[in-house]
Amino acid sequence: MSRNRLSFNQAAALAHMLRDPGRWHHGYALADATGTNPRSIYGMIDRWHQAGWIDIHWENEGHLHPTGGRKPPRKMFRLSDSGITRAETLLTAFETRVRDAATRADTLTRQNTELFGHTGGRPGRQRPDPAGEPPDQAGNHS
């Protein structure tokens, strides 16, 4: 994978798999655990497998369905040793990007408050007084 930046969904999937890196996962369970669309999960898994980050195997036999009978074998995957290292590196960078973005947002909010006396919207816009009284210079209604 050539990208050095993660999307939120990619970060969520890698973080989930890093909680127990030796555990085998299947796509729908990972999608459910991370709130990600299963199609997105399988696309990530394919790309990560091609990059050598993911080990894949198929279940030997179909697993039992709660209502009886068997389901077809599932594609199972887990982080490879190189995938664990790469995931840790990328997640550290992702957390730094999120922290930096939050700091920039706080700075901009503070600057807006200092400049305009509020955090957003159009400066100077005042709501009309329902009683028809004009606002004073501070924008307050009597």
CORKAFEN-V96765 format. One record per run of one state. SS is the DSSP state (H for helix, E for strand, L for the rest). FROM is the first residue (numbers start at 1). TO is the last residue. If there is no record, write none. Layout:
# CORKAFEN-V96765
SS;FROM;TO + SS;FROM;TO
This chain:
# CORKAFEN-V96765
L;1;7 + H;8;19 + L;20;24 + E;25;26 + H;27;34 + L;35;37 + H;38;50 + L;51;53 + E;54;58 + L;59;63 + E;64;64 + L;65;69 + E;70;70 + L;71;74 + E;75;79 + L;80;80 + H;81;116 + L;117;142
